[in-house]
């Protein structure tokens, strides 16, 4: 089959978005539990079980709200992947290809970091509206019944947010979202390419090398990005207090209040759950992309 120059350009975006959506469908229950854990330190929380154990919390949600509760916000998660991950992975590969010097086959690590930071930051701005909707939908059960928003789906959430809080509410918490995306991209994409070079040189090309590189990348993505993810979640979920003021004025104010009221360790609460959400998501996304690329190459050669 002949190659379409247009499809060659958009292929990283298409495959990236599809891979991210598939991974999110698989990982959504873990992400739901992670969000519940992060909200336990806030006042006014409504969840009866106060446990950091993801299995205890997950079992409680299934027992009291049904299995479907673990997939609350899936529509927002899929829209987020269709925007954020499509841009994040597509831009990274596009920037990486452009950054290759003549005769160069592999990028230096610092170039990979620059490409991943740039792609992550730009993609975060694009994907923040769906991300805010996802967080609010997942957080609804932690609020008292009279304070719940009861969004039907991602489009209902975005519509009500625009009417009640203005379009600007779509980008609430955008600063930590951008920071998180940049950290996540360095850990996931730059570290994946770098780790893959190492694992292939040691074990040869194949599934084992890809799987190991994905696991390494997943750890660094989780470790680098969890503090920003924690702050982003708090900012996007917050509601006005009875006096009309907001709990947090911004990224730094939120960080200071968390440290003062909950301690530095709060930023890494739920790390095991977060890791087992980020690492499998990274592996499924990256390995799905590899699989799609291989199928495409076979189809093209026929």
Secondary structure, 3 states (H helix, E strand, C coil): CCCCHHHHHHHHHHHHHHHHHHHHHHHHHHHHHHHHHHHHHCCCCCCCCCCCCHHHHHHHHHHHHCHHHHHCCHHHHHHHHHHHHHHHHHHHHHHHHHHCCCCCCCCCHHHHHHHHHHHHHHHHHHHHHHHHHHHHHHHHHHCCHHHCCCCCCHHHHHHHHHHHHCHHHHHCCHHHHHHHHHHHHHHHHHHHHHHHHHHHHHHCCCHHHHHHHHHHHHHHHHHHHHHHHHHHHHHHHCCECCCCCECCCCHHHHHHHHHHHHCHHHHHCCHHHHHHHHHHHHHHHHHHHHHHHHHHHHHHHC
